[in-house]
C-alpha cells in the first residue's frame, strides 16, 4: 500500500506559489476570445499600453512598411501588402467619425490593401476604433487575429455608419484572448463597389490599446494583497 503524506503549508505561502504559477504559466488549454465594443469596458480589464500612432511621425507622414517602433517596452510593427501606410489626424487630413485631433494610422490611399499591426511579443488583447477611409453610409468589416504561426485565431466583425461628424462615434473593436497568443492583426473593410476588391485595408484606426502577456507590477501587488486578505479571513474562521 502506498501512503501519501501531505505536509501543512501556510495559506500565505500557498497564495504566493499560486500567484507565481499564474504569472509564469499562462496555461495550455485552447484559447478563448471575447470581443468588446466599448473602449471604456476594454480599458477597465487591466493595465494596457496605449499606442499613439504619432510615434510614426506627424500627420502627412508616408510610412514605408514594414516599420517598427517600441512603445511601453513592446515592439509595434505596421505593414501593408502595398508596402506603404500613412499618418493622418482627424480634422487635418482625415475627416470621419473619430474625435478631432486623434492621431490615426491609415492606408495611404490604396483600396486594394491590407492594414496590418504586429506585436514583437504575443499579447493578450488589443482595442481601437475603426473608420473606413472612403466609404460613406453603412459599412461593415472584419479584424482577423493571427498567431505567430500565421494561424487565424479569431475574426472580429464590426459595422457602423460613416459620416464626417468627427464626433468620436467610429466603432470600437476590442479582442481579448485567454492566453497571450496574438501576434498580429489585419484590419479589413468590406467594399460594396463591384469595381473594387471585396475587401481592403482602406481604413483608419486611432489609438491602439494593448493588453500585454504579463500583468504590470502594480496589478500583481493588488492581486497579492487580495490573496493575503483572503488568507487572513480563512485564518480567523
C-alpha positions as CSV (number, residue, x, y, z in Angstrom):
1,X,0.0,0.0,0.0
2,X,1.3,3.4,-0.9
3,X,0.8,6.1,1.8
4,X,0.7,9.7,0.7
5,X,1.8,12.1,3.4
6,X,1.0,15.8,3.0
7,X,2.8,18.5,5.0
8,X,0.8,21.5,6.1
9,X,1.6,24.7,4.1
10,X,0.6,28.2,5.3
11,X,-2.1,29.9,3.4
12,X,0.2,32.8,2.6
13,X,2.8,30.5,1.1
14,X,0.2,28.8,-1.0
15,X,-1.0,32.2,-2.2
16,X,2.5,33.2,-3.2
17,X,3.1,29.9,-5.0
18,X,-0.3,30.2,-6.8
19,X,0.5,33.8,-7.9
20,X,3.9,32.8,-9.2
21,X,2.4,29.9,-11.2
22,X,-0.3,32.3,-12.6
23,X,2.4,34.7,-13.9
24,X,4.8,32.1,-15.1
25,X,2.4,29.7,-16.9
26,X,-0.5,31.2,-18.8
27,X,-2.0,27.8,-19.4
28,X,-2.1,25.2,-22.1
29,X,-5.8,25.0,-22.7
30,X,-7.2,26.1,-26.1
31,X,-7.6,29.9,-26.1
32,X,-11.0,31.5,-25.9
33,X,-11.8,35.0,-27.2
34,X,-14.1,37.8,-26.1
35,X,-14.9,40.8,-28.3
36,X,-15.6,44.3,-26.8
37,X,-17.4,47.2,-28.5
38,X,-16.6,49.8,-25.7
39,X,-13.2,51.3,-25.1
40,X,-14.1,52.1,-21.5
41,X,-15.0,48.5,-20.8
42,X,-11.9,47.2,-22.6
43,X,-9.6,49.6,-20.8
44,X,-11.1,48.5,-17.4
45,X,-9.8,45.0,-17.9
46,X,-6.3,45.9,-16.6
47,X,-3.1,47.8,-17.4
48,X,-2.6,48.4,-21.1
49,X,-0.1,50.0,-23.4
50,X,-1.6,53.0,-25.3
51,X,-0.1,53.1,-28.8
52,X,-0.3,56.6,-30.2
53,X,0.3,56.5,-33.9
54,X,2.1,59.8,-33.6
55,X,5.3,57.7,-32.9
56,X,5.5,57.1,-36.6
57,X,5.5,60.8,-37.4
58,X,3.3,63.8,-37.8
59,X,0.2,63.9,-40.0
60,X,1.0,63.5,-43.6
61,X,4.0,61.2,-43.0
62,X,4.1,58.3,-45.5
63,X,5.3,55.1,-43.7
64,X,7.4,52.7,-45.8
65,X,6.5,49.3,-44.4
66,X,7.2,47.2,-42.6
67,X,8.1,49.8,-40.0
68,X,8.6,49.4,-36.2
69,X,8.5,51.5,-33.1
70,X,8.8,50.5,-29.4
71,X,6.0,51.7,-27.2
72,X,6.0,50.9,-23.5
73,X,8.6,48.2,-24.0
74,X,6.6,46.5,-26.7
75,X,7.7,46.5,-30.4
76,X,4.9,47.5,-32.6
77,X,5.1,46.8,-36.3
78,X,2.9,48.2,-39.1
79,X,2.7,46.8,-42.6
80,X,0.6,46.5,-45.8
81,X,0.7,44.4,-48.9
82,X,1.4,47.6,-50.9
83,X,4.4,48.4,-48.7
84,X,3.1,51.8,-47.6
85,X,0.8,53.3,-44.9
86,X,0.3,56.8,-43.7
87,X,-0.2,59.0,-40.7
88,X,-3.2,61.3,-40.5
89,X,-5.0,63.4,-37.9
90,X,-8.8,63.7,-37.6
91,X,-9.8,67.2,-38.7
92,X,-6.5,67.9,-40.5
93,X,-6.2,65.4,-43.3
94,X,-8.8,62.8,-42.4
95,X,-12.5,63.7,-42.0
96,X,-14.5,60.9,-40.5
97,X,-16.1,59.9,-37.2
98,X,-13.1,59.9,-34.8
99,X,-12.6,62.7,-32.3
100,X,-11.0,65.8,-33.7
101,X,-7.2,65.6,-33.2
102,X,-7.0,61.8,-33.0
103,X,-3.7,60.5,-34.3
104,X,-4.5,57.9,-37.0
105,X,-2.9,55.1,-38.9
106,X,-4.3,55.0,-42.4
107,X,-4.0,53.0,-45.7
108,X,-2.2,55.8,-47.6
109,X,-4.8,55.8,-50.4
110,X,-4.7,52.2,-51.6
111,X,-8.1,50.4,-51.8
112,X,-6.6,47.0,-52.6
113,X,-4.5,46.9,-49.5
114,X,-4.4,45.3,-46.1
115,X,-3.6,47.2,-42.9
116,X,-1.5,45.0,-40.5
117,X,-0.3,45.6,-37.0
118,X,2.1,43.2,-35.4
119,X,3.5,42.7,-31.9
120,X,7.1,41.8,-31.1
121,X,5.8,39.6,-28.2
122,X,2.4,37.9,-28.4
123,X,-0.2,39.9,-26.4
124,X,-3.5,39.1,-24.7
125,X,-5.6,41.7,-26.4
126,X,-5.9,44.9,-28.4
127,X,-8.6,47.5,-29.0
128,X,-9.1,50.5,-31.3
129,X,-11.7,52.5,-33.2
130,X,-12.1,51.9,-36.9
131,X,-13.4,54.1,-39.7
132,X,-13.5,53.4,-43.5
133,X,-11.3,55.8,-45.5
134,X,-13.6,56.2,-48.4
135,X,-17.0,54.6,-47.8
136,X,-19.8,56.8,-46.5
137,X,-23.1,55.5,-45.1
138,X,-23.4,51.9,-43.7
139,X,-20.3,49.7,-43.7
140,X,-19.0,46.5,-42.2
141,X,-15.7,44.8,-41.9
142,X,-13.6,42.3,-40.0
143,X,-10.4,42.3,-37.9
144,X,-8.6,39.0,-38.4
145,X,-6.4,37.9,-35.4
146,X,-3.4,35.6,-36.0
147,X,-0.9,33.6,-34.0
148,X,2.9,33.6,-34.6
149,X,2.4,30.6,-36.9
150,X,0.0,32.6,-39.1
151,X,-3.0,30.6,-37.8
152,X,-6.2,32.5,-37.8
153,X,-7.4,32.6,-34.2
154,X,-10.4,34.8,-34.3
155,X,-12.4,37.1,-36.7
156,X,-13.9,40.2,-35.1
157,X,-16.8,41.5,-37.2
158,X,-17.7,45.2,-36.9
159,X,-20.1,47.6,-38.5
160,X,-21.0,51.3,-38.4
161,X,-22.3,54.3,-40.3
162,X,-19.7,56.6,-41.8
163,X,-20.2,60.3,-41.9
164,X,-17.9,63.3,-41.4
165,X,-19.3,64.2,-38.0
166,X,-16.0,64.0,-36.2
167,X,-18.0,63.0,-33.1
168,X,-16.0,60.0,-31.7
169,X,-18.7,57.6,-33.0
170,X,-16.3,55.3,-35.0
171,X,-17.0,51.8,-33.9
172,X,-14.6,50.3,-31.3
173,X,-13.3,46.8,-31.7
174,X,-11.5,45.1,-28.8
175,X,-10.4,41.5,-28.7
176,X,-9.1,39.6,-25.6
177,X,-7.7,36.1,-25.6
178,X,-7.5,33.8,-22.5
179,X,-3.8,33.4,-23.2
180,X,-1.1,35.7,-24.8
181,X,-1.2,34.3,-28.3
182,X,-2.0,37.3,-30.5
183,X,1.0,38.1,-32.8
184,X,-0.6,40.2,-35.5
185,X,-3.9,41.5,-36.7
186,X,-5.3,42.5,-40.1
187,X,-7.8,45.3,-40.5
188,X,-10.2,44.9,-43.4
189,X,-13.3,46.7,-44.7
190,X,-16.0,45.2,-46.9
191,X,-16.4,47.1,-50.2
192,X,-19.8,47.1,-51.9
193,X,-18.4,48.6,-55.1
194,X,-18.1,45.7,-57.6
195,X,-15.2,47.5,-59.4
196,X,-13.1,47.2,-56.2
197,X,-11.8,44.1,-54.3
198,X,-14.5,42.8,-52.0
199,X,-12.3,43.6,-49.0
200,X,-9.4,46.1,-48.5
201,X,-7.4,47.7,-45.8
202,X,-8.8,51.2,-46.7
203,X,-9.4,52.1,-43.1
204,X,-8.2,54.5,-40.4
205,X,-7.6,53.4,-36.8
206,X,-6.9,55.6,-33.8
207,X,-5.0,54.8,-30.6
208,X,-4.4,51.1,-30.1
209,X,-4.7,49.9,-26.5
210,X,-2.7,46.7,-26.0
211,X,-3.1,44.2,-23.1
212,X,0.3,42.5,-22.7
213,X,1.0,39.0,-21.5
214,X,2.3,39.7,-18.0
215,X,0.4,42.0,-15.6
216,X,2.1,45.2,-14.5
217,X,3.8,45.2,-11.1
218,X,1.0,47.3,-9.6
219,X,-1.6,44.8,-10.8
220,X,0.4,42.0,-9.3
221,X,0.7,43.8,-6.0
222,X,-3.0,44.4,-5.9
223,X,-3.7,40.7,-6.7
224,X,-1.3,39.6,-4.0
225,X,-2.9,42.0,-1.5
226,X,-6.3,40.4,-2.2
227,X,-4.9,36.9,-1.8
228,X,-3.4,37.8,1.5
229,X,-6.7,39.3,2.7
230,X,-8.4,36.0,1.8
231,X,-5.8,34.1,3.8
232,X,-6.3,36.4,6.8
233,X,-10.0,35.8,6.8
234,X,-9.5,32.0,6.5
235,X,-7.2,32.0,9.5
236,X,-9.7,33.8,11.6
237,X,-12.5,31.4,10.8
